[in-house]
């Protein structure tokens, strides 16, 4: 907006004072966020003996031969017949670990979600040294690291190809989001800190860093940051009131039950609130930036528009945003919990 003074947005003193107010608020938020992150920063985890059960080791291998044999007891037919999908053995060559290069034999994996293997597949096995020889090696999954890296690279190229520098900045923002989630938010909650407090501080850090990194230091981004901050505060208060009124415990799935058994110091109700806040931030940062940029574009398109006229036009855009966001959130959660919906 340089060179387009006025814009019907109020004269110099008003915009200067509002800019000063925004800078003071944002500097205050950034300072408080940084101080809170330092205070809540999780201690490095104590060294443990590797995986959950140290007598099991994960190794990778290439499948050489799959030898199928008739399954015992699968001859019967009719409603009462028990049937195992596939029986037989898989010969593999280990590709890591101390026995690298050695050929071993494992059973064909069976059961719900068991991987279907064929010669040439890269697989992951669990090695249990003190198990009976037939069960010493068990195939648990396919290796898909290489494919995932290629997919991530293709996605990054599309984003950069279409979004240019803005696309590159958005990938940087994604990296920052992951870093804060995995280095600060998750370890701090497991450390026994208040999940709600950690989510508020982590969300503020993500918002400040990602919005400015992705959209640049300008007036629209600053307005979007302030709007997101106000909306997050309101969301936190409403979510806290709702969970308290409905007596929600935060334990509803097997993962949450397992988490309470494994980490007794995690406050599950706080974790529910943290999840609501982080999920809301994902929608808010999108809507707030689009809304702020829309107002700037409306002002630039018609500099004669009064402040009231601009506000009314922006409110109409905002109402359209809200109407679509309601559906967006419901569809996102429905997609993430489709198996649960099927159970219901």
Number of C-alpha atoms within 10 A of each C-alpha: 12 4 5 9 12 14 19 17 18 13 11 11 9 11 13 12 11 12 15 12 12 17 13 12 13 18 12 12 18 16 12 14 19 16 13 16 18 10 9 19 17 19 9 9 9 6 6 8 9 10 10 8 8 10 14 18 15 16 20 21 26 21 21 17 16 18 12 13 10 11 13 10 10 12 10 10 9 6 6 7 10 13 13 12 11 16 16 14 17 22 19 27 19 22 18 13 12 9 12 13 14 12 15 16 20 19 20 21 21 15 9 6 9 13 15 13 18 15 13 12 15 20 22 21 22 18 17 17 13 10 12 9 11 11 16 18 24 20 26 16 18 18 16 11 9 9 10 11 11 11 12 12 12 12 12 16 15 13 18 17 12 12 13 13 13 16 18 19 21 21 18 15 21 14 13 17 19 13 13 15 18 12 13 19 27 16 18 23 23 18 19 14 19 20 25 23 17 24 26 23 22 23 26 22 19 23 23 20 16 22 21 18 19 19 16 14 11 10 15 19 23 22 19 24 24 18 19 24 23 11 16 20 14 12 17 19 12 13 17 17 12 13 16 12 9 8 10 13 14 17 16 9 10 9 10 14 13 11 16 15 11 10 12 11 15 20 19 20 20 22 21 19 25 25 16 17 20 19 15 18 22 13 15 21 21 13 18 23 20 17 21 19 16 17 18 17 13 16 22 15 11 12 16 14 17 15 14 11 13 19 14 12 15 18 14 10 15 17 11 11 15 12 10 11 15 11 10 13 15 11 12 11 11 13 11 11 11 11 10 10 10 7 6 6
